[in-house]
Amino acid sequence: MGSFSLSHWLVVLAVVLILFGAGRVPKAMGDLARGIRAFRTGMRDEGAADAETGELVEAADRKRV
């Protein structure tokens, strides 16, 4: 009762394929991959912007002293 066996996963896969069709599953996975890629790119861009802002703040602090 704790974990699913191989036959359980095959039944789940069959139900998903019946409900969504064989063509929609790869399309959904592609959309998910694009979403993850866009998220990672956004996080990378935000980190670079934060780094630039931090450098500007540090430079302004040095000018005040």
mmCIF file as Biopython writes it, N, C-alpha, C and O atoms, coordinates in Angstrom:
data_model
#
loop_
_atom_site.group_PDB
_atom_site.id
_atom_site.type_symbol
_atom_site.label_atom_id
_atom_site.label_alt_id
_atom_site.label_comp_id
_atom_site.label_asym_id
_atom_site.label_entity_id
_atom_site.label_seq_id
_atom_site.pdbx_PDB_ins_code
_atom_site.Cartn_x
_atom_site.Cartn_y
_atom_site.Cartn_z
_atom_site.occupancy
_atom_site.B_iso_or_equiv
_atom_site.auth_seq_id
_atom_site.auth_asym_id
_atom_site.pdbx_PDB_model_num
ATOM 1   N N  . MET A ? 1  ? 0.812  -1.185 0.000   1.0 0.0 1  A 1 
ATOM 2   C CA . MET A ? 1  ? 0.000  0.000  0.000   1.0 0.0 1  A 1 
ATOM 3   C C  . MET A ? 1  ? 0.858  1.253  0.000   1.0 0.0 1  A 1 
ATOM 4   O O  . MET A ? 1  ? 0.345  2.338  -0.273  1.0 0.0 1  A 1 
ATOM 5   N N  . GLY A ? 2  ? 2.146  1.140  0.297   1.0 0.0 2  A 1 
ATOM 6   C CA . GLY A ? 2  ? 3.020  2.299  0.413   1.0 0.0 2  A 1 
ATOM 7   C C  . GLY A ? 2  ? 3.418  2.914  -0.917  1.0 0.0 2  A 1 
ATOM 8   O O  . GLY A ? 2  ? 3.318  4.130  -1.076  1.0 0.0 2  A 1 
ATOM 9   N N  . SER A ? 3  ? 3.863  2.121  -1.869  1.0 0.0 3  A 1 
ATOM 10  C CA . SER A ? 3  ? 4.315  2.678  -3.146  1.0 0.0 3  A 1 
ATOM 11  C C  . SER A ? 3  ? 3.580  1.999  -4.295  1.0 0.0 3  A 1 
ATOM 12  O O  . SER A ? 3  ? 2.958  0.948  -4.137  1.0 0.0 3  A 1 
ATOM 13  N N  . PHE A ? 4  ? 3.675  2.633  -5.444  1.0 0.0 4  A 1 
ATOM 14  C CA . PHE A ? 4  ? 3.011  2.095  -6.626  1.0 0.0 4  A 1 
ATOM 15  C C  . PHE A ? 4  ? 3.927  1.113  -7.337  1.0 0.0 4  A 1 
ATOM 16  O O  . PHE A ? 4  ? 5.143  1.298  -7.389  1.0 0.0 4  A 1 
ATOM 17  N N  . SER A ? 5  ? 3.328  0.077  -7.878  1.0 0.0 5  A 1 
ATOM 18  C CA . SER A ? 5  ? 4.094  -0.887 -8.656  1.0 0.0 5  A 1 
ATOM 19  C C  . SER A ? 5  ? 4.100  -0.473 -10.124 1.0 0.0 5  A 1 
ATOM 20  O O  . SER A ? 5  ? 3.462  0.510  -10.502 1.0 0.0 5  A 1 
ATOM 21  N N  . LEU A ? 6  ? 4.800  -1.201 -10.918 1.0 0.0 6  A 1 
ATOM 22  C CA . LEU A ? 6  ? 4.907  -0.896 -12.344 1.0 0.0 6  A 1 
ATOM 23  C C  . LEU A ? 6  ? 3.533  -0.930 -13.010 1.0 0.0 6  A 1 
ATOM 24  O O  . LEU A ? 6  ? 3.241  -0.098 -13.869 1.0 0.0 6  A 1 
ATOM 25  N N  . SER A ? 7  ? 2.697  -1.875 -12.625 1.0 0.0 7  A 1 
ATOM 26  C CA . SER A ? 7  ? 1.366  -1.965 -13.246 1.0 0.0 7  A 1 
ATOM 27  C C  . SER A ? 7  ? 0.518  -0.741 -12.914 1.0 0.0 7  A 1 
ATOM 28  O O  . SER A ? 7  ? -0.266 -0.298 -13.753 1.0 0.0 7  A 1 
ATOM 29  N N  . HIS A ? 8  ? 0.656  -0.192 -11.723 1.0 0.0 8  A 1 
ATOM 30  C CA . HIS A ? 8  ? -0.064 1.030  -11.375 1.0 0.0 8  A 1 
ATOM 31  C C  . HIS A ? 8  ? 0.364  2.195  -12.275 1.0 0.0 8  A 1 
ATOM 32  O O  . HIS A ? 8  ? -0.475 2.950  -12.768 1.0 0.0 8  A 1 
ATOM 33  N N  . TRP A ? 9  ? 1.663  2.328  -12.480 1.0 0.0 9  A 1 
ATOM 34  C CA . TRP A ? 9  ? 2.162  3.418  -13.325 1.0 0.0 9  A 1 
ATOM 35  C C  . TRP A ? 9  ? 1.726  3.253  -14.774 1.0 0.0 9  A 1 
ATOM 36  O O  . TRP A ? 9  ? 1.452  4.243  -15.453 1.0 0.0 9  A 1 
ATOM 37  N N  . LEU A ? 10 ? 1.658  2.016  -15.255 1.0 0.0 10 A 1 
ATOM 38  C CA . LEU A ? 10 ? 1.187  1.775  -16.621 1.0 0.0 10 A 1 
ATOM 39  C C  . LEU A ? 10 ? -0.283 2.161  -16.781 1.0 0.0 10 A 1 
ATOM 40  O O  . LEU A ? 10 ? -0.676 2.708  -17.811 1.0 0.0 10 A 1 
ATOM 41  N N  . VAL A ? 11 ? -1.088 1.878  -15.767 1.0 0.0 11 A 1 
ATOM 42  C CA . VAL A ? 11 ? -2.500 2.263  -15.808 1.0 0.0 11 A 1 
ATOM 43  C C  . VAL A ? 11 ? -2.626 3.781  -15.801 1.0 0.0 11 A 1 
ATOM 44  O O  . VAL A ? 11 ? -3.425 4.334  -16.557 1.0 0.0 11 A 1 
ATOM 45  N N  . VAL A ? 12 ? -1.853 4.462  -14.964 1.0 0.0 12 A 1 
ATOM 46  C CA . VAL A ? 12 ? -1.877 5.923  -14.914 1.0 0.0 12 A 1 
ATOM 47  C C  . VAL A ? 12 ? -1.456 6.499  -16.268 1.0 0.0 12 A 1 
ATOM 48  O O  . VAL A ? 12 ? -2.088 7.433  -16.763 1.0 0.0 12 A 1 
ATOM 49  N N  . LEU A ? 13 ? -0.418 5.966  -16.859 1.0 0.0 13 A 1 
ATOM 50  C CA . LEU A ? 13 ? 0.038  6.419  -18.166 1.0 0.0 13 A 1 
ATOM 51  C C  . LEU A ? 13 ? -1.037 6.207  -19.226 1.0 0.0 13 A 1 
ATOM 52  O O  . LEU A ? 13 ? -1.261 7.082  -20.062 1.0 0.0 13 A 1 
ATOM 53  N N  . ALA A ? 14 ? -1.697 5.067  -19.200 1.0 0.0 14 A 1 
ATOM 54  C CA . ALA A ? 14 ? -2.762 4.788  -20.170 1.0 0.0 14 A 1 
ATOM 55  C C  . ALA A ? 14 ? -3.913 5.776  -20.005 1.0 0.0 14 A 1 
ATOM 56  O O  . ALA A ? 14 ? -4.458 6.255  -20.999 1.0 0.0 14 A 1 
ATOM 57  N N  . VAL A ? 15 ? -4.288 6.084  -18.778 1.0 0.0 15 A 1 
ATOM 58  C CA . VAL A ? 15 ? -5.381 7.035  -18.539 1.0 0.0 15 A 1 
ATOM 59  C C  . VAL A ? 15 ? -4.994 8.424  -19.032 1.0 0.0 15 A 1 
ATOM 60  O O  . VAL A ? 15 ? -5.811 9.111  -19.644 1.0 0.0 15 A 1 
ATOM 61  N N  . VAL A ? 16 ? -3.761 8.843  -18.773 1.0 0.0 16 A 1 
ATOM 62  C CA . VAL A ? 16 ? -3.300 10.156 -19.236 1.0 0.0 16 A 1 
ATOM 63  C C  . VAL A ? 16 ? -3.319 10.214 -20.758 1.0 0.0 16 A 1 
ATOM 64  O O  . VAL A ? 16 ? -3.763 11.207 -21.335 1.0 0.0 16 A 1 
ATOM 65  N N  . LEU A ? 17 ? -2.850 9.179  -21.400 1.0 0.0 17 A 1 
ATOM 66  C CA . LEU A ? 17 ? -2.848 9.154  -22.869 1.0 0.0 17 A 1 
ATOM 67  C C  . LEU A ? 17 ? -4.267 9.156  -23.434 1.0 0.0 17 A 1 
ATOM 68  O O  . LEU A ? 17 ? -4.519 9.776  -24.467 1.0 0.0 17 A 1 
ATOM 69  N N  . ILE A ? 18 ? -5.182 8.480  -22.775 1.0 0.0 18 A 1 
ATOM 70  C CA . ILE A ? 18 ? -6.571 8.459  -23.240 1.0 0.0 18 A 1 
ATOM 71  C C  . ILE A ? 18 ? -7.207 9.832  -23.065 1.0 0.0 18 A 1 
ATOM 72  O O  . ILE A ? 18 ? -7.905 10.312 -23.959 1.0 0.0 18 A 1 
ATOM 73  N N  . LEU A ? 19 ? -6.972 10.466 -21.918 1.0 0.0 19 A 1 
ATOM 74  C CA . LEU A ? 19 ? -7.590 11.765 -21.646 1.0 0.0 19 A 1 
ATOM 75  C C  . LEU A ? 19 ? -7.023 12.882 -22.517 1.0 0.0 19 A 1 
ATOM 76  O O  . LEU A ? 19 ? -7.773 13.695 -23.056 1.0 0.0 19 A 1 
ATOM 77  N N  . PHE A ? 20 ? -5.722 12.921 -22.650 1.0 0.0 20 A 1 
ATOM 78  C CA . PHE A ? 20 ? -5.082 14.042 -23.328 1.0 0.0 20 A 1 
ATOM 79  C C  . PHE A ? 20 ? -4.659 13.740 -24.753 1.0 0.0 20 A 1 
ATOM 80  O O  . PHE A ? 20 ? -4.414 14.669 -25.524 1.0 0.0 20 A 1 
ATOM 81  N N  . GLY A ? 21 ? -4.568 12.499 -25.121 1.0 0.0 21 A 1 
ATOM 82  C CA . GLY A ? 21 ? -4.121 12.141 -26.458 1.0 0.0 21 A 1 
ATOM 83  C C  . GLY A ? 21 ? -2.607 12.099 -26.530 1.0 0.0 21 A 1 
ATOM 84  O O  . GLY A ? 21 ? -1.920 12.770 -25.761 1.0 0.0 21 A 1 
ATOM 85  N N  . ALA A ? 22 ? -2.095 11.313 -27.452 1.0 0.0 22 A 1 
ATOM 86  C CA . ALA A ? 22 ? -0.643 11.115 -27.552 1.0 0.0 22 A 1 
ATOM 87  C C  . ALA A ? 22 ? 0.075  12.372 -28.028 1.0 0.0 22 A 1 
ATOM 88  O O  . ALA A ? 22 ? 1.241  12.574 -27.691 1.0 0.0 22 A 1 
ATOM 89  N N  . GLY A ? 23 ? -0.595 13.223 -28.805 1.0 0.0 23 A 1 
ATOM 90  C CA . GLY A ? 23 ? 0.049  14.422 -29.339 1.0 0.0 23 A 1 
ATOM 91  C C  . GLY A ? 23 ? 0.153  15.557 -28.340 1.0 0.0 23 A 1 
ATOM 92  O O  . GLY A ? 23 ? 1.040  16.401 -28.457 1.0 0.0 23 A 1 
ATOM 93  N N  . ARG A ? 24 ? -0.740 15.594 -27.355 1.0 0.0 24 A 1 
ATOM 94  C CA . ARG A ? 24 ? -0.755 16.709 -26.417 1.0 0.0 24 A 1 
ATOM 95  C C  . ARG A ? 24 ? 0.290  16.559 -25.316 1.0 0.0 24 A 1 
ATOM 96  O O  . ARG A ? 24 ? 0.746  17.561 -24.765 1.0 0.0 24 A 1 
ATOM 97  N N  . VAL A ? 25 ? 0.676  15.337 -24.986 1.0 0.0 25 A 1 
ATOM 98  C CA . VAL A ? 25 ? 1.647  15.129 -23.906 1.0 0.0 25 A 1 
ATOM 99  C C  . VAL A ? 25 ? 3.017  15.717 -24.265 1.0 0.0 25 A 1 
ATOM 100 O O  . VAL A ? 25 ? 3.571  16.456 -23.452 1.0 0.0 25 A 1 
ATOM 101 N N  . PRO A ? 26 ? 3.590  15.429 -25.438 1.0 0.0 26 A 1 
ATOM 102 C CA . PRO A ? 26 ? 4.875  16.045 -25.777 1.0 0.0 26 A 1 
ATOM 103 C C  . PRO A ? 26 ? 4.789  17.573 -25.875 1.0 0.0 26 A 1 
ATOM 104 O O  . PRO A ? 26 ? 5.729  18.278 -25.506 1.0 0.0 26 A 1 
ATOM 105 N N  . LYS A ? 27 ? 3.665  18.071 -26.370 1.0 0.0 27 A 1 
ATOM 106 C CA . LYS A ? 27 ? 3.486  19.520 -26.452 1.0 0.0 27 A 1 
ATOM 107 C C  . LYS A ? 27 ? 3.477  20.139 -25.050 1.0 0.0 27 A 1 
ATOM 108 O O  . LYS A ? 27 ? 4.075  21.192 -24.828 1.0 0.0 27 A 1 
ATOM 109 N N  . ALA A ? 28 ? 2.800  19.485 -24.114 1.0 0.0 28 A 1 
ATOM 110 C CA . ALA A ? 28 ? 2.758  19.989 -22.736 1.0 0.0 28 A 1 
ATOM 111 C C  . ALA A ? 28 ? 4.150  19.951 -22.105 1.0 0.0 28 A 1 
ATOM 112 O O  . ALA A ? 28 ? 4.525  20.873 -21.381 1.0 0.0 28 A 1 
ATOM 113 N N  . MET A ? 29 ? 4.912  18.900 -22.372 1.0 0.0 29 A 1 
ATOM 114 C CA . MET A ? 29 ? 6.264  18.809 -21.822 1.0 0.0 29 A 1 
ATOM 115 C C  . MET A ? 29 ? 7.165  19.877 -22.430 1.0 0.0 29 A 1 
ATOM 116 O O  . MET A ? 29 ? 8.017  20.435 -21.738 1.0 0.0 29 A 1 
ATOM 117 N N  . GLY A ? 30 ? 6.986  20.168 -23.717 1.0 0.0 30 A 1 
ATOM 118 C CA . GLY A ? 30 ? 7.756  21.233 -24.367 1.0 0.0 30 A 1 
ATOM 119 C C  . GLY A ? 30 ? 7.425  22.593 -23.775 1.0 0.0 30 A 1 
ATOM 120 O O  . GLY A ? 30 ? 8.314  23.417 -23.558 1.0 0.0 30 A 1 
ATOM 121 N N  . ASP A ? 31 ? 6.138  22.826 -23.513 1.0 0.0 31 A 1 
ATOM 122 C CA . ASP A ? 31 ? 5.727  24.085 -22.882 1.0 0.0 31 A 1 
ATOM 123 C C  . ASP A ? 31 ? 6.312  24.209 -21.480 1.0 0.0 31 A 1 
ATOM 124 O O  . ASP A ? 31 ? 6.740  25.287 -21.070 1.0 0.0 31 A 1 
ATOM 125 N N  . LEU A ? 32 ? 6.327  23.107 -20.756 1.0 0.0 32 A 1 
ATOM 126 C CA . LEU A ? 32 ? 6.908  23.112 -19.408 1.0 0.0 32 A 1 
ATOM 127 C C  . LEU A ? 32 ? 8.401  23.424 -19.477 1.0 0.0 32 A 1 
ATOM 128 O O  . LEU A ? 32 ? 8.909  24.202 -18.669 1.0 0.0 32 A 1 
ATOM 129 N N  . ALA A ? 33 ? 9.097  22.832 -20.420 1.0 0.0 33 A 1 
ATOM 130 C CA . ALA A ? 33 ? 10.535 23.085 -20.573 1.0 0.0 33 A 1 
ATOM 131 C C  . ALA A ? 33 ? 10.810 24.538 -20.931 1.0 0.0 33 A 1 
ATOM 132 O O  . ALA A ? 33 ? 11.754 25.135 -20.414 1.0 0.0 33 A 1 
ATOM 133 N N  . ARG A ? 34 ? 9.994  25.114 -21.811 1.0 0.0 34 A 1 
ATOM 134 C CA . ARG A ? 34 ? 10.167 26.533 -22.167 1.0 0.0 34 A 1 
ATOM 135 C C  . ARG A ? 34 ? 9.909  27.430 -20.966 1.0 0.0 34 A 1 
ATOM 136 O O  . ARG A ? 34 ? 10.595 28.436 -20.780 1.0 0.0 34 A 1 
ATOM 137 N N  . GLY A ? 35 ? 8.931  27.073 -20.156 1.0 0.0 35 A 1 
ATOM 138 C CA . GLY A ? 35 ? 8.638  27.853 -18.960 1.0 0.0 35 A 1 
ATOM 139 C C  . GLY A ? 35 ? 9.784  27.817 -17.964 1.0 0.0 35 A 1 
ATOM 140 O O  . GLY A ? 35 ? 10.135 28.842 -17.379 1.0 0.0 35 A 1 
ATOM 141 N N  . ILE A ? 36 ? 10.362 26.653 -17.772 1.0 0.0 36 A 1 
ATOM 142 C CA . ILE A ? 36 ? 11.504 26.517 -16.858 1.0 0.0 36 A 1 
ATOM 143 C C  . ILE A ? 36 ? 12.698 27.307 -17.390 1.0 0.0 36 A 1 
ATOM 144 O O  . ILE A ? 36 ? 13.391 27.978 -16.625 1.0 0.0 36 A 1 
ATOM 145 N N  . ARG A ? 37 ? 12.936 27.229 -18.691 1.0 0.0 37 A 1 
ATOM 146 C CA . ARG A ? 37 ? 14.047 27.968 -19.300 1.0 0.0 37 A 1 
ATOM 147 C C  . ARG A ? 37 ? 13.848 29.474 -19.148 1.0 0.0 37 A 1 
ATOM 148 O O  . ARG A ? 37 ? 14.800 30.196 -18.852 1.0 0.0 37 A 1 
ATOM 149 N N  . ALA A ? 38 ? 12.628 29.952 -19.345 1.0 0.0 38 A 1 
ATOM 150 C CA . ALA A ? 38 ? 12.340 31.384 -19.194 1.0 0.0 38 A 1 
ATOM 151 C C  . ALA A ? 38 ? 12.521 31.812 -17.735 1.0 0.0 38 A 1 
ATOM 152 O O  . ALA A ? 38 ? 13.026 32.903 -17.469 1.0 0.0 38 A 1 
ATOM 153 N N  . PHE A ? 39 ? 12.120 30.976 -16.807 1.0 0.0 39 A 1 
ATOM 154 C CA . PHE A ? 39 ? 12.298 31.281 -15.390 1.0 0.0 39 A 1 
ATOM 155 C C  . PHE A ? 39 ? 13.777 31.386 -15.038 1.0 0.0 39 A 1 
ATOM 156 O O  . PHE A ? 39 ? 14.189 32.320 -14.350 1.0 0.0 39 A 1 
ATOM 157 N N  . ARG A ? 40 ? 14.572 30.433 -15.506 1.0 0.0 40 A 1 
ATOM 158 C CA . ARG A ? 40 ? 16.005 30.454 -15.212 1.0 0.0 40 A 1 
ATOM 159 C C  . ARG A ? 40 ? 16.673 31.679 -15.829 1.0 0.0 40 A 1 
ATOM 160 O O  . ARG A ? 40 ? 17.542 32.289 -15.206 1.0 0.0 40 A 1 
ATOM 161 N N  . THR A ? 41 ? 16.276 32.040 -17.044 1.0 0.0 41 A 1 
ATOM 162 C CA . THR A ? 41 ? 16.831 33.230 -17.698 1.0 0.0 41 A 1 
ATOM 163 C C  . THR A ? 41 ? 16.452 34.480 -16.919 1.0 0.0 41 A 1 
ATOM 164 O O  . THR A ? 41 ? 17.285 35.367 -16.731 1.0 0.0 41 A 1 
ATOM 165 N N  . GLY A ? 42 ? 15.213 34.559 -16.467 1.0 0.0 42 A 1 
ATOM 166 C CA . GLY A ? 42 ? 14.764 35.699 -15.679 1.0 0.0 42 A 1 
ATOM 167 C C  . GLY A ? 42 ? 15.510 35.812 -14.365 1.0 0.0 42 A 1 
ATOM 168 O O  . GLY A ? 42 ? 15.865 36.913 -13.944 1.0 0.0 42 A 1 
ATOM 169 N N  . MET A ? 43 ? 15.753 34.684 -13.711 1.0 0.0 43 A 1 
ATOM 170 C CA . MET A ? 43 ? 16.497 34.709 -12.450 1.0 0.0 43 A 1 
ATOM 171 C C  . MET A ? 43 ? 17.937 35.145 -12.688 1.0 0.0 43 A 1 
ATOM 172 O O  . MET A ? 43 ? 18.501 35.883 -11.880 1.0 0.0 43 A 1 
ATOM 173 N N  . ARG A ? 44 ? 18.534 34.699 -13.782 1.0 0.0 44 A 1 
ATOM 174 C CA . ARG A ? 44 ? 19.908 35.065 -14.105 1.0 0.0 44 A 1 
ATOM 175 C C  . ARG A ? 44 ? 19.987 36.570 -14.391 1.0 0.0 44 A 1 
ATOM 176 O O  . ARG A ? 44 ? 20.905 37.245 -13.926 1.0 0.0 44 A 1 
ATOM 177 N N  . ASP A ? 45 ? 19.023 37.089 -15.157 1.0 0.0 45 A 1 
ATOM 178 C CA . ASP A ? 45 ? 18.999 38.517 -15.474 1.0 0.0 45 A 1 
ATOM 179 C C  . ASP A ? 45 ? 18.784 39.353 -14.217 1.0 0.0 45 A 1 
ATOM 180 O O  . ASP A ? 45 ? 19.401 40.406 -14.056 1.0 0.0 45 A 1 
ATOM 181 N N  . GLU A ? 46 ? 17.914 38.887 -13.330 1.0 0.0 46 A 1 
ATOM 182 C CA . GLU A ? 46 ? 17.656 39.605 -12.082 1.0 0.0 46 A 1 
ATOM 183 C C  . GLU A ? 46 ? 18.902 39.620 -11.202 1.0 0.0 46 A 1 
ATOM 184 O O  . GLU A ? 46 ? 19.196 40.628 -10.560 1.0 0.0 46 A 1 
ATOM 185 N N  . GLY A ? 47 ? 19.630 38.516 -11.170 1.0 0.0 47 A 1 
ATOM 186 C CA . GLY A ? 47 ? 20.867 38.455 -10.392 1.0 0.0 47 A 1 
ATOM 187 C C  . GLY A ? 47 ? 21.913 39.410 -10.933 1.0 0.0 47 A 1 
ATOM 188 O O  . GLY A ? 47 ? 22.638 40.040 -10.162 1.0 0.0 47 A 1 
ATOM 189 N N  . ALA A ? 48 ? 21.997 39.523 -12.245 1.0 0.0 48 A 1 
ATOM 190 C CA . ALA A ? 48 ? 22.954 40.449 -12.857 1.0 0.0 48 A 1 
ATOM 191 C C  . ALA A ? 48 ? 22.552 41.886 -12.552 1.0 0.0 48 A 1 
ATOM 192 O O  . ALA A ? 48 ? 23.415 42.724 -12.291 1.0 0.0 48 A 1 
ATOM 193 N N  . ALA A ? 49 ? 21.256 42.185 -12.581 1.0 0.0 49 A 1 
ATOM 194 C CA . ALA A ? 49 ? 20.788 43.538 -12.272 1.0 0.0 49 A 1 
ATOM 195 C C  . ALA A ? 49 ? 21.066 43.876 -10.814 1.0 0.0 49 A 1 
ATOM 196 O O  . ALA A ? 49 ? 21.454 45.001 -10.499 1.0 0.0 49 A 1 
ATOM 197 N N  . ASP A ? 50 ? 20.868 42.902 -9.917  1.0 0.0 50 A 1 
ATOM 198 C CA . ASP A ? 50 ? 21.158 43.130 -8.500  1.0 0.0 50 A 1 
ATOM 199 C C  . ASP A ? 50 ? 22.646 43.367 -8.286  1.0 0.0 50 A 1 
ATOM 200 O O  . ASP A ? 50 ? 23.033 44.204 -7.470  1.0 0.0 50 A 1 
ATOM 201 N N  . ALA A ? 51 ? 23.478 42.634 -9.013  1.0 0.0 51 A 1 
ATOM 202 C CA . ALA A ? 51 ? 24.923 42.803 -8.876  1.0 0.0 51 A 1 
ATOM 203 C C  . ALA A ? 51 ? 25.340 44.193 -9.345  1.0 0.0 51 A 1 
ATOM 204 O O  . ALA A ? 51 ? 26.167 44.844 -8.706  1.0 0.0 51 A 1 
ATOM 205 N N  . GLU A ? 52 ? 24.768 44.648 -10.462 1.0 0.0 52 A 1 
ATOM 206 C CA . GLU A ? 52 ? 25.088 45.988 -10.964 1.0 0.0 52 A 1 
ATOM 207 C C  . GLU A ? 52 ? 24.621 47.053 -9.977  1.0 0.0 52 A 1 
ATOM 208 O O  . GLU A ? 52 ? 25.340 48.023 -9.738  1.0 0.0 52 A 1 
ATOM 209 N N  . THR A ? 53 ? 23.450 46.894 -9.409  1.0 0.0 53 A 1 
ATOM 210 C CA . THR A ? 53 ? 22.923 47.849 -8.437  1.0 0.0 53 A 1 
ATOM 211 C C  . THR A ? 53 ? 23.805 47.867 -7.199  1.0 0.0 53 A 1 
ATOM 212 O O  . THR A ? 53 ? 24.087 48.930 -6.647  1.0 0.0 53 A 1 
ATOM 213 N N  . GLY A ? 54 ? 24.235 46.699 -6.769  1.0 0.0 54 A 1 
ATOM 214 C CA . GLY A ? 54 ? 25.119 46.620 -5.611  1.0 0.0 54 A 1 
ATOM 215 C C  . GLY A ? 54 ? 26.433 47.330 -5.856  1.0 0.0 54 A 1 
ATOM 216 O O  . GLY A ? 54 ? 26.956 47.997 -4.963  1.0 0.0 54 A 1 
ATOM 217 N N  . GLU A ? 55 ? 26.977 47.194 -7.068  1.0 0.0 55 A 1 
ATOM 218 C CA . GLU A ? 55 ? 28.230 47.871 -7.401  1.0 0.0 55 A 1 
ATOM 219 C C  . GLU A ? 55 ? 28.034 49.381 -7.412  1.0 0.0 55 A 1 
ATOM 220 O O  . GLU A ? 55 ? 28.914 50.123 -6.976  1.0 0.0 55 A 1 
ATOM 221 N N  . LEU A ? 56 ? 26.887 49.844 -7.906  1.0 0.0 56 A 1 
ATOM 222 C CA . LEU A ? 56 ? 26.616 51.276 -7.935  1.0 0.0 56 A 1 
ATOM 223 C C  . LEU A ? 56 ? 26.473 51.831 -6.523  1.0 0.0 56 A 1 
ATOM 224 O O  . LEU A ? 56 ? 26.947 52.930 -6.234  1.0 0.0 56 A 1 
ATOM 225 N N  . VAL A ? 57 ? 25.825 51.077 -5.648  1.0 0.0 57 A 1 
ATOM 226 C CA . VAL A ? 57 ? 25.656 51.524 -4.266  1.0 0.0 57 A 1 
ATOM 227 C C  . VAL A ? 57 ? 27.018 51.607 -3.579  1.0 0.0 57 A 1 
ATOM 228 O O  . VAL A ? 57 ? 27.292 52.570 -2.863  1.0 0.0 57 A 1 
ATOM 229 N N  . GLU A ? 58 ? 27.868 50.609 -3.791  1.0 0.0 58 A 1 
ATOM 230 C CA . GLU A ? 58 ? 29.184 50.604 -3.177  1.0 0.0 58 A 1 
ATOM 231 C C  . GLU A ? 58 ? 30.011 51.783 -3.699  1.0 0.0 58 A 1 
ATOM 232 O O  . GLU A ? 58 ? 30.729 52.414 -2.923  1.0 0.0 58 A 1 
ATOM 233 N N  . ALA A ? 59 ? 29.926 52.088 -4.973  1.0 0.0 59 A 1 
ATOM 234 C CA . ALA A ? 59 ? 30.668 53.207 -5.535  1.0 0.0 59 A 1 
ATOM 235 C C  . ALA A ? 59 ? 30.157 54.532 -4.957  1.0 0.0 59 A 1 
ATOM 236 O O  . ALA A ? 59 ? 30.953 55.431 -4.685  1.0 0.0 59 A 1 
ATOM 237 N N  . ALA A ? 60 ? 28.868 54.658 -4.772  1.0 0.0 60 A 1 
ATOM 238 C CA . ALA A ? 60 ? 28.303 55.890 -4.191  1.0 0.0 60 A 1 
ATOM 239 C C  . ALA A ? 60 ? 28.755 56.032 -2.727  1.0 0.0 60 A 1 
ATOM 240 O O  . ALA A ? 60 ? 29.049 57.138 -2.275  1.0 0.0 60 A 1 
ATOM 241 N N  . ASP A ? 61 ? 28.810 54.929 -1.999  1.0 0.0 61 A 1 
ATOM 242 C CA . ASP A ? 61 ? 29.258 54.975 -0.603  1.0 0.0 61 A 1 
ATOM 243 C C  . ASP A ? 61 ? 30.720 55.414 -0.520  1.0 0.0 61 A 1 
ATOM 244 O O  . ASP A ? 61 ? 31.086 56.160 0.389   1.0 0.0 61 A 1 
ATOM 245 N N  . ARG A ? 62 ? 31.552 54.969 -1.445  1.0 0.0 62 A 1 
ATOM 246 C CA . ARG A ? 62 ? 32.963 55.348 -1.426  1.0 0.0 62 A 1 
ATOM 247 C C  . ARG A ? 62 ? 33.125 56.841 -1.738  1.0 0.0 62 A 1 
ATOM 248 O O  . ARG A ? 62 ? 34.028 57.489 -1.208  1.0 0.0 62 A 1 
ATOM 249 N N  . LYS A ? 63 ? 32.265 57.378 -2.583  1.0 0.0 63 A 1 
ATOM 250 C CA . LYS A ? 63 ? 32.357 58.798 -2.912  1.0 0.0 63 A 1 
ATOM 251 C C  . LYS A ? 63 ? 31.959 59.661 -1.728  1.0 0.0 63 A 1 
ATOM 252 O O  . LYS A ? 63 ? 32.503 60.754 -1.566  1.0 0.0 63 A 1 
ATOM 253 N N  . ARG A ? 64 ? 31.034 59.212 -0.898  1.0 0.0 64 A 1 
ATOM 254 C CA . ARG A ? 64 ? 30.594 59.977 0.251   1.0 0.0 64 A 1 
ATOM 255 C C  . ARG A ? 64 ? 31.666 60.074 1.327   1.0 0.0 64 A 1 
ATOM 256 O O  . ARG A ? 64 ? 31.747 61.073 2.043   1.0 0.0 64 A 1 
ATOM 257 N N  . VAL A ? 65 ? 32.480 59.046 1.438   1.0 0.0 65 A 1 
ATOM 258 C CA . VAL A ? 65 ? 33.498 59.005 2.512   1.0 0.0 65 A 1 
ATOM 259 C C  . VAL A ? 65 ? 34.675 59.793 2.169   1.0 0.0 65 A 1 
ATOM 260 O O  . VAL A ? 65 ? 35.620 59.866 2.955   1.0 0.0 65 A 1 
#
